[in-house]
């Protein structure tokens, strides 16, 4: 049970607030013999590609693995902040690796469903960061014997707005849950909570997408004044 908690405490370079590292890759989350009743679930072949953990064939020549990050907003402009399974106070934005042959947008909607149970018809896509935002893993987290060597992540971040009722957010969608709790937080709150080596990526993503978040928040405030 203790090993299971440790394995679930980290994904793609996320470490706990107590600073303890764990595996940098993700293992398969699919549960056998369980079907989801969600509309528009991800394609089965994309799910199968996730089995067996991190796909080393998708690591680029510089040692970075492609990844998508998800900032989900509500009508107020607040962001969804999720707590990882494992009994530790570890919080993060939903994120996950891009499979070989996937576009970042395809990976976005697959990860959206796998991590928080939402489909593309339940959200609207507001914006995406330009280019790749990279971070390096701490030396202690690099698997020196892995071929090819993965030294970090390169990410595209997507800003979404929840269009469905928040009761549709679910961790029980046919996959092993990544999270056990979530809440809405102020847009900049994650910068005070994310681990140090990812802080610059979070800052750059949040800053680039901030104009769209500000517009959403101002629209909501105007409605309150009417």
KEKE-658845 format. One line per field, with one value per residue: x, y, z of N, C-alpha, C in turn; residue in one letter. Coordinates in nm, 3 decimals. Example, Ala and Ser with C-alpha at 12.3 -4.5 7.8 and 13.67 -1.06 7.14 Angstrom:
<atoms>
n_east	c(1.319,1.285)
n_north	c(-0.569,-0.225)
n_up	c(0.780,0.708)
ca_east	c(1.230,1.367)
ca_north	c(-0.450,-0.106)
ca_up	c(0.780,0.714)
c_east	c(1.320,1.290)
c_north	c(-0.330,0.003)
c_up	c(0.780,0.787)
rest	c(a,s)
</atoms>
This chain:
<atoms>
n_east	c(0.084,0.199,0.392,0.227,0.105,0.327,0.394,0.182,0.216,0.345,0.376,0.518,0.739,0.635,0.663,0.608,0.483,0.648,0.886,0.978,1.098,0.968,0.884,0.941,0.784,0.458,0.237,0.012,-0.331,-0.561,-0.850,-0.943,-1.228,-1.424,-1.656,-1.706,-1.966,-1.953,-1.993,-1.844,-1.578,-1.212,-1.029,-0.986,-0.743,-0.560,-0.569,-0.456,-0.194,-0.087,-0.031,0.212,0.367,0.585,0.646,0.933,1.000,0.898,1.050,1.241,1.531,1.684,1.624,1.377,1.044,0.730,0.438,0.117,-0.046,-0.321,-0.532,-0.813,-1.092,-1.361,-1.678,-1.625,-1.363,-1.187,-0.947,-0.921,-0.792,-0.619,-0.590,-0.348,-0.377,-0.291,-0.266,-0.110,-0.043,-0.046,-0.078,-0.188,-0.211,-0.410,-0.233,-0.038,0.139,0.212,0.114,0.295,0.230,0.007,-0.154,-0.094,-0.347,-0.518,-0.411,-0.469,-0.757,-0.782,-0.635,-0.786,-1.025,-0.935,-0.821,-0.996,-1.248,-1.397,-1.541,-1.486,-1.713,-1.805,-1.654,-1.496,-1.246,-1.018,-0.760,-0.412,-0.075,0.211,0.451,0.693,0.713,0.971,1.106,1.360,1.423,1.506,1.835,1.831,1.603,1.630,1.640,1.909,1.984,1.806,1.709,1.606,1.763,1.569,1.545,1.372,1.063,0.874,0.627,0.292,0.048,-0.297,-0.581,-0.893,-1.253,-1.503,-1.805,-2.013,-2.210,-2.042,-2.063,-2.013,-1.745,-1.521,-1.346,-1.379,-1.376,-1.322,-1.051,-0.753,-0.764,-0.605,-0.634,-0.785,-0.936,-1.066,-1.065,-1.178,-0.956,-0.791,-0.660,-0.377,-0.290,-0.163,0.113,0.224,0.231,0.328,0.600,0.946,1.116,0.939,0.821,0.884,0.788,0.513,0.471,0.528,0.335,0.090,0.115,0.122,-0.132,-0.294,-0.429,-0.668,-0.791,-0.837,-1.024,-1.243,-1.298,-1.363,-1.598,-1.770,-1.778,-1.900,-2.154,-2.243,-2.283,-2.495)
n_north	c(-0.120,0.122,0.152,0.187,0.435,0.602,0.575,0.697,0.956,1.131,1.278,1.299,1.460,1.598,1.669,1.605,1.839,1.807,1.764,1.513,1.294,1.095,0.843,0.956,0.903,0.801,0.544,0.299,0.382,0.251,0.068,-0.270,-0.420,-0.227,0.010,0.338,0.584,0.825,1.077,1.084,0.955,0.916,0.783,0.429,0.323,0.520,0.502,0.251,0.298,0.407,0.211,0.042,0.250,0.536,0.632,0.587,0.640,0.880,1.083,1.367,1.467,1.622,1.529,1.582,1.521,1.540,1.714,1.802,2.070,2.165,2.428,2.486,2.689,2.841,3.016,3.244,3.291,3.155,2.893,2.538,2.329,2.050,1.771,1.525,1.166,0.966,1.042,1.257,1.610,1.716,1.917,2.013,2.137,1.960,1.740,1.577,1.329,1.346,1.119,0.916,1.011,1.159,1.480,1.787,1.896,1.675,1.518,1.683,1.663,1.391,1.361,1.533,1.394,1.151,1.237,1.419,1.352,1.491,1.577,1.698,1.837,1.948,2.157,2.470,2.574,2.819,2.936,2.878,2.820,2.957,2.783,2.569,2.517,2.461,2.252,2.132,1.822,1.765,1.650,1.421,1.292,1.198,0.925,0.752,0.522,0.487,0.462,0.632,0.899,1.082,1.410,1.604,1.794,1.916,2.147,2.224,2.452,2.469,2.677,2.648,2.670,2.572,2.447,2.287,2.166,2.171,1.935,1.737,1.691,1.438,1.167,0.907,0.738,0.508,0.476,0.443,0.657,0.978,1.187,1.286,1.487,1.817,2.174,2.515,2.779,3.100,3.256,3.296,3.153,2.888,2.943,2.982,2.734,2.531,2.305,2.400,2.366,2.368,2.609,2.829,2.752,2.735,3.005,3.132,3.016,3.087,3.365,3.419,3.335,3.494,3.738,3.644,3.517,3.733,3.881,3.705,3.704,3.974,3.994,3.840,3.991,4.226,4.129,4.082,4.335,4.428)
n_up	c(0.000,0.077,-0.123,-0.342,-0.288,-0.300,-0.570,-0.690,-0.614,-0.777,-1.098,-1.406,-1.323,-1.106,-0.766,-0.416,-0.164,0.052,-0.062,-0.139,-0.383,-0.659,-0.904,-1.236,-1.456,-1.583,-1.492,-1.637,-1.614,-1.660,-1.581,-1.578,-1.739,-1.686,-1.777,-1.901,-1.868,-1.989,-2.242,-2.568,-2.515,-2.500,-2.782,-2.813,-2.902,-2.832,-2.557,-2.515,-2.585,-2.361,-2.182,-1.990,-1.902,-1.930,-2.262,-2.420,-2.682,-2.747,-2.649,-2.711,-2.911,-2.744,-2.499,-2.380,-2.282,-2.443,-2.330,-2.195,-2.028,-1.820,-1.757,-1.603,-1.598,-1.409,-1.439,-1.294,-1.330,-1.174,-1.102,-1.153,-0.909,-0.814,-0.590,-0.545,-0.539,-0.256,0.004,0.075,0.096,-0.181,-0.454,-0.782,-1.126,-1.367,-1.586,-1.844,-2.045,-2.401,-2.639,-2.881,-3.215,-3.150,-3.155,-2.972,-2.900,-2.922,-2.720,-2.507,-2.478,-2.429,-2.189,-2.030,-2.002,-1.884,-1.643,-1.507,-1.588,-1.784,-2.102,-2.440,-2.521,-2.292,-2.219,-2.310,-2.534,-2.470,-2.503,-2.594,-2.501,-2.675,-2.867,-2.694,-2.345,-2.131,-1.869,-1.651,-1.491,-1.145,-1.058,-0.899,-0.980,-1.233,-1.450,-1.487,-1.621,-1.821,-2.164,-2.449,-2.260,-2.035,-1.948,-1.873,-1.915,-2.193,-2.249,-2.356,-2.271,-2.198,-2.183,-2.050,-2.028,-1.807,-1.916,-1.850,-1.570,-1.255,-1.123,-1.302,-1.301,-1.237,-1.083,-1.125,-1.381,-1.521,-1.512,-1.314,-1.044,-1.050,-0.882,-0.567,-0.466,-0.533,-0.590,-0.639,-0.704,-0.668,-0.962,-0.961,-0.747,-0.764,-0.805,-0.556,-0.453,-0.620,-0.693,-0.666,-0.896,-1.105,-1.101,-1.267,-1.519,-1.464,-1.399,-1.644,-1.815,-1.688,-1.698,-1.976,-2.052,-1.903,-1.997,-2.124,-1.911,-1.742,-1.893,-1.883,-1.607,-1.569,-1.723,-1.572,-1.336,-1.430,-1.485,-1.230,-1.140,-1.281)
ca_east	c(0.000,0.288,0.452,0.124,0.090,0.443,0.389,0.078,0.241,0.417,0.353,0.592,0.823,0.571,0.698,0.520,0.523,0.755,1.011,1.020,1.081,0.921,0.911,0.907,0.688,0.325,0.195,-0.122,-0.437,-0.683,-0.904,-1.006,-1.368,-1.510,-1.690,-1.751,-2.089,-1.933,-2.003,-1.721,-1.454,-1.098,-1.018,-0.928,-0.603,-0.480,-0.560,-0.364,-0.058,-0.042,0.005,0.354,0.438,0.633,0.691,1.062,1.014,0.846,1.145,1.310,1.677,1.745,1.589,1.253,0.923,0.620,0.339,0.018,-0.096,-0.460,-0.583,-0.959,-1.154,-1.505,-1.731,-1.569,-1.221,-1.107,-0.884,-0.936,-0.669,-0.652,-0.500,-0.310,-0.404,-0.175,-0.267,-0.020,-0.101,0.020,-0.177,-0.134,-0.301,-0.407,-0.136,0.001,0.224,0.157,0.150,0.344,0.123,-0.097,-0.130,-0.117,-0.489,-0.573,-0.366,-0.545,-0.890,-0.766,-0.597,-0.899,-1.119,-0.874,-0.786,-1.108,-1.374,-1.471,-1.525,-1.468,-1.838,-1.835,-1.562,-1.460,-1.103,-1.000,-0.629,-0.302,0.055,0.286,0.576,0.707,0.770,1.052,1.171,1.447,1.403,1.622,1.927,1.792,1.485,1.661,1.672,2.035,1.998,1.701,1.748,1.689,1.758,1.472,1.596,1.268,0.939,0.840,0.483,0.197,-0.057,-0.427,-0.676,-1.028,-1.362,-1.602,-1.936,-2.110,-2.216,-1.920,-2.089,-1.961,-1.606,-1.520,-1.222,-1.420,-1.414,-1.265,-0.907,-0.707,-0.767,-0.485,-0.668,-0.892,-1.012,-1.036,-1.132,-1.149,-0.863,-0.761,-0.579,-0.233,-0.262,-0.068,0.253,0.271,0.222,0.396,0.739,1.036,1.172,0.834,0.759,0.903,0.695,0.380,0.466,0.523,0.206,-0.014,0.132,0.084,-0.276,-0.365,-0.525,-0.796,-0.852,-0.884,-1.147,-1.349,-1.329,-1.431,-1.735,-1.848,-1.798,-2.000,-2.285,-2.284,-2.321,-2.617)
ca_north	c(0.000,0.237,0.168,0.241,0.577,0.673,0.576,0.790,1.089,1.214,1.255,1.383,1.560,1.662,1.610,1.647,1.960,1.778,1.756,1.377,1.259,0.962,0.813,1.067,0.862,0.762,0.408,0.292,0.404,0.188,-0.041,-0.369,-0.460,-0.120,0.100,0.471,0.629,0.959,1.097,1.115,0.919,0.911,0.663,0.316,0.302,0.613,0.449,0.139,0.347,0.450,0.097,0.017,0.366,0.639,0.584,0.651,0.679,1.015,1.177,1.428,1.451,1.693,1.460,1.634,1.447,1.634,1.708,1.909,2.115,2.210,2.526,2.487,2.802,2.849,3.142,3.352,3.306,3.075,2.777,2.409,2.287,1.912,1.705,1.392,1.051,0.917,1.083,1.370,1.738,1.749,1.974,2.052,2.140,1.836,1.740,1.442,1.316,1.335,0.991,0.920,1.020,1.251,1.623,1.838,1.913,1.543,1.478,1.765,1.609,1.259,1.382,1.595,1.287,1.054,1.292,1.479,1.298,1.581,1.559,1.826,1.910,2.005,2.268,2.549,2.602,2.963,2.975,2.783,2.886,2.946,2.710,2.476,2.565,2.348,2.250,2.017,1.748,1.764,1.541,1.300,1.231,1.151,0.782,0.751,0.401,0.484,0.496,0.752,0.965,1.191,1.507,1.699,1.800,2.034,2.151,2.321,2.472,2.506,2.744,2.601,2.714,2.469,2.486,2.198,2.178,2.118,1.798,1.645,1.661,1.306,1.089,0.769,0.733,0.389,0.478,0.459,0.802,1.055,1.284,1.247,1.605,1.934,2.296,2.634,2.870,3.218,3.223,3.297,3.071,2.778,2.984,2.972,2.594,2.437,2.279,2.506,2.350,2.391,2.739,2.919,2.709,2.780,3.150,3.169,2.974,3.171,3.502,3.425,3.314,3.583,3.831,3.578,3.494,3.863,3.912,3.620,3.752,4.104,3.971,3.791,4.103,4.315,4.068,4.098,4.475,4.460)
ca_up	c(0.000,0.083,-0.254,-0.432,-0.260,-0.352,-0.715,-0.733,-0.562,-0.872,-1.239,-1.500,-1.258,-0.992,-0.639,-0.309,-0.094,0.146,-0.138,-0.166,-0.524,-0.694,-1.043,-1.324,-1.558,-1.539,-1.526,-1.693,-1.517,-1.706,-1.502,-1.665,-1.726,-1.637,-1.886,-1.861,-1.933,-2.041,-2.386,-2.640,-2.448,-2.591,-2.866,-2.743,-2.936,-2.753,-2.421,-2.513,-2.595,-2.230,-2.102,-1.981,-1.851,-2.021,-2.393,-2.443,-2.821,-2.764,-2.593,-2.824,-2.918,-2.632,-2.375,-2.323,-2.315,-2.464,-2.224,-2.196,-1.899,-1.831,-1.661,-1.619,-1.529,-1.399,-1.491,-1.215,-1.361,-1.082,-1.164,-1.086,-0.843,-0.776,-0.495,-0.591,-0.454,-0.183,0.143,0.096,0.055,-0.307,-0.543,-0.912,-1.240,-1.446,-1.694,-1.885,-2.163,-2.536,-2.698,-3.020,-3.314,-3.104,-3.152,-2.837,-2.872,-2.898,-2.587,-2.412,-2.451,-2.367,-2.049,-1.964,-1.966,-1.794,-1.513,-1.434,-1.635,-1.870,-2.246,-2.509,-2.531,-2.161,-2.196,-2.428,-2.542,-2.477,-2.555,-2.578,-2.503,-2.799,-2.853,-2.582,-2.219,-2.083,-1.739,-1.628,-1.368,-1.055,-1.087,-0.825,-1.041,-1.368,-1.459,-1.561,-1.700,-1.924,-2.301,-2.434,-2.130,-2.021,-1.851,-1.835,-1.990,-2.272,-2.231,-2.408,-2.172,-2.254,-2.095,-2.079,-1.941,-1.783,-1.966,-1.787,-1.424,-1.196,-1.077,-1.402,-1.271,-1.176,-1.087,-1.146,-1.523,-1.584,-1.496,-1.177,-1.019,-1.022,-0.779,-0.475,-0.425,-0.613,-0.547,-0.718,-0.638,-0.746,-1.079,-0.933,-0.628,-0.784,-0.797,-0.418,-0.410,-0.708,-0.656,-0.712,-1.030,-1.204,-1.078,-1.380,-1.623,-1.422,-1.410,-1.785,-1.869,-1.631,-1.748,-2.117,-2.067,-1.811,-2.058,-2.146,-1.780,-1.694,-1.965,-1.828,-1.473,-1.582,-1.770,-1.458,-1.243,-1.488,-1.469,-1.091,-1.120,-1.358)
c_east	c(0.088,0.354,0.353,0.107,0.206,0.439,0.289,0.108,0.309,0.380,0.437,0.670,0.757,0.622,0.610,0.572,0.633,0.888,1.057,0.996,1.021,0.946,0.864,0.804,0.556,0.298,0.052,-0.226,-0.563,-0.724,-0.971,-1.153,-1.456,-1.531,-1.736,-1.880,-2.077,-1.952,-1.866,-1.594,-1.339,-1.096,-0.944,-0.781,-0.514,-0.465,-0.456,-0.219,-0.002,0.006,0.156,0.434,0.484,0.685,0.820,1.080,0.967,0.935,1.229,1.461,1.748,1.709,1.463,1.133,0.808,0.503,0.239,-0.022,-0.233,-0.494,-0.732,-1.018,-1.305,-1.551,-1.675,-1.425,-1.130,-1.058,-0.906,-0.800,-0.698,-0.545,-0.474,-0.346,-0.276,-0.169,-0.173,-0.086,-0.029,-0.086,-0.111,-0.247,-0.299,-0.304,-0.104,0.076,0.146,0.206,0.209,0.227,0.010,-0.055,-0.148,-0.265,-0.557,-0.536,-0.442,-0.678,-0.883,-0.733,-0.712,-0.998,-1.059,-0.854,-0.905,-1.244,-1.457,-1.442,-1.524,-1.598,-1.880,-1.744,-1.551,-1.312,-1.084,-0.869,-0.528,-0.171,0.125,0.415,0.573,0.766,0.841,1.095,1.253,1.412,1.525,1.707,1.885,1.677,1.511,1.701,1.795,2.051,1.896,1.759,1.623,1.667,1.656,1.520,1.490,1.147,0.938,0.688,0.414,0.083,-0.183,-0.514,-0.816,-1.127,-1.463,-1.739,-2.047,-2.115,-2.092,-1.940,-2.041,-1.814,-1.600,-1.383,-1.251,-1.470,-1.356,-1.115,-0.873,-0.696,-0.628,-0.508,-0.777,-0.975,-0.974,-1.109,-1.098,-1.057,-0.845,-0.657,-0.431,-0.195,-0.158,0.079,0.310,0.276,0.303,0.542,0.832,1.080,1.068,0.776,0.771,0.808,0.553,0.368,0.451,0.388,0.094,-0.006,0.086,-0.066,-0.359,-0.462,-0.663,-0.867,-0.910,-1.015,-1.265,-1.392,-1.404,-1.573,-1.824,-1.878,-1.902,-2.140,-2.335,-2.332,-2.451,-2.742)
c_north	c(0.125,0.261,0.227,0.390,0.656,0.683,0.677,0.934,1.181,1.179,1.354,1.494,1.635,1.593,1.670,1.774,1.934,1.754,1.617,1.342,1.122,0.944,0.927,1.030,0.825,0.619,0.411,0.309,0.325,0.073,-0.142,-0.387,-0.353,-0.021,0.233,0.505,0.772,0.962,1.127,1.080,0.914,0.780,0.554,0.298,0.400,0.565,0.337,0.185,0.384,0.333,0.077,0.139,0.459,0.577,0.658,0.696,0.821,1.121,1.234,1.416,1.521,1.633,1.509,1.554,1.546,1.609,1.821,1.942,2.178,2.306,2.541,2.600,2.782,2.986,3.263,3.382,3.235,2.948,2.651,2.362,2.151,1.851,1.561,1.285,1.014,0.963,1.197,1.497,1.789,1.792,2.015,2.077,2.002,1.848,1.596,1.441,1.307,1.203,1.008,0.921,1.111,1.396,1.670,1.853,1.779,1.494,1.556,1.699,1.468,1.274,1.444,1.490,1.192,1.109,1.349,1.447,1.387,1.554,1.696,1.904,1.973,2.123,2.351,2.581,2.752,3.001,2.865,2.862,2.862,2.868,2.614,2.548,2.446,2.366,2.123,1.952,1.766,1.640,1.411,1.226,1.177,1.004,0.764,0.631,0.392,0.525,0.515,0.819,1.079,1.285,1.608,1.693,1.926,2.035,2.257,2.329,2.525,2.569,2.707,2.668,2.601,2.520,2.402,2.227,2.114,1.979,1.694,1.613,1.532,1.242,0.941,0.752,0.614,0.381,0.486,0.607,0.861,1.147,1.230,1.365,1.721,2.054,2.409,2.725,2.994,3.183,3.210,3.212,2.961,2.818,2.975,2.828,2.497,2.422,2.376,2.489,2.365,2.532,2.832,2.882,2.753,2.932,3.193,3.134,3.064,3.314,3.515,3.415,3.411,3.680,3.770,3.551,3.624,3.904,3.833,3.670,3.885,4.089,3.926,3.905,4.202,4.260,4.084,4.239,4.513,4.444)
c_up	c(0.000,-0.051,-0.352,-0.412,-0.316,-0.503,-0.766,-0.693,-0.660,-1.013,-1.317,-1.431,-1.145,-0.866,-0.532,-0.243,0.008,0.074,-0.170,-0.312,-0.540,-0.841,-1.132,-1.428,-1.498,-1.580,-1.578,-1.584,-1.553,-1.616,-1.594,-1.633,-1.661,-1.749,-1.831,-1.934,-1.983,-2.193,-2.443,-2.565,-2.547,-2.668,-2.792,-2.775,-2.862,-2.610,-2.415,-2.520,-2.459,-2.146,-2.105,-1.939,-1.960,-2.149,-2.429,-2.587,-2.845,-2.700,-2.706,-2.813,-2.803,-2.497,-2.308,-2.373,-2.332,-2.369,-2.244,-2.053,-1.919,-1.719,-1.690,-1.535,-1.515,-1.449,-1.417,-1.253,-1.263,-1.151,-1.082,-1.037,-0.779,-0.685,-0.539,-0.489,-0.378,-0.039,0.176,0.045,-0.070,-0.408,-0.674,-1.011,-1.306,-1.558,-1.731,-2.016,-2.293,-2.596,-2.837,-3.118,-3.274,-3.128,-3.007,-2.803,-2.848,-2.758,-2.479,-2.377,-2.392,-2.219,-1.969,-1.916,-1.862,-1.654,-1.437,-1.496,-1.727,-2.017,-2.314,-2.522,-2.398,-2.125,-2.323,-2.420,-2.564,-2.545,-2.529,-2.580,-2.637,-2.773,-2.735,-2.462,-2.155,-1.938,-1.727,-1.495,-1.277,-1.083,-1.020,-0.889,-1.181,-1.365,-1.548,-1.652,-1.813,-2.058,-2.385,-2.299,-2.133,-1.912,-1.809,-1.925,-2.077,-2.284,-2.316,-2.307,-2.240,-2.146,-2.139,-1.985,-1.929,-1.826,-1.905,-1.637,-1.364,-1.137,-1.179,-1.381,-1.190,-1.187,-1.110,-1.289,-1.596,-1.576,-1.348,-1.148,-0.993,-0.902,-0.687,-0.426,-0.517,-0.553,-0.644,-0.637,-0.725,-0.853,-1.047,-0.813,-0.652,-0.776,-0.656,-0.370,-0.494,-0.664,-0.727,-0.857,-1.140,-1.197,-1.198,-1.495,-1.588,-1.439,-1.555,-1.847,-1.818,-1.683,-1.892,-2.136,-1.983,-1.880,-2.081,-2.013,-1.724,-1.762,-1.909,-1.691,-1.479,-1.631,-1.656,-1.360,-1.297,-1.471,-1.326,-1.062,-1.190,-1.272)
rest	c(x,x,x,x,x,x,x,x,x,x,x,x,x,x,x,x,x,x,x,x,x,x,x,x,x,x,x,x,x,x,x,x,x,x,x,x,x,x,x,x,x,x,x,x,x,x,x,x,x,x,x,x,x,x,x,x,x,x,x,x,x,x,x,x,x,x,x,x,x,x,x,x,x,x,x,x,x,x,x,x,x,x,x,x,x,x,x,x,x,x,x,x,x,x,x,x,x,x,x,x,x,x,x,x,x,x,x,x,x,x,x,x,x,x,x,x,x,x,x,x,x,x,x,x,x,x,x,x,x,x,x,x,x,x,x,x,x,x,x,x,x,x,x,x,x,x,x,x,x,x,x,x,x,x,x,x,x,x,x,x,x,x,x,x,x,x,x,x,x,x,x,x,x,x,x,x,x,x,x,x,x,x,x,x,x,x,x,x,x,x,x,x,x,x,x,x,x,x,x,x,x,x,x,x,x,x,x,x,x,x,x,x,x,x,x,x,x,x,x,x,x,x,x,x,x,x)
</atoms>
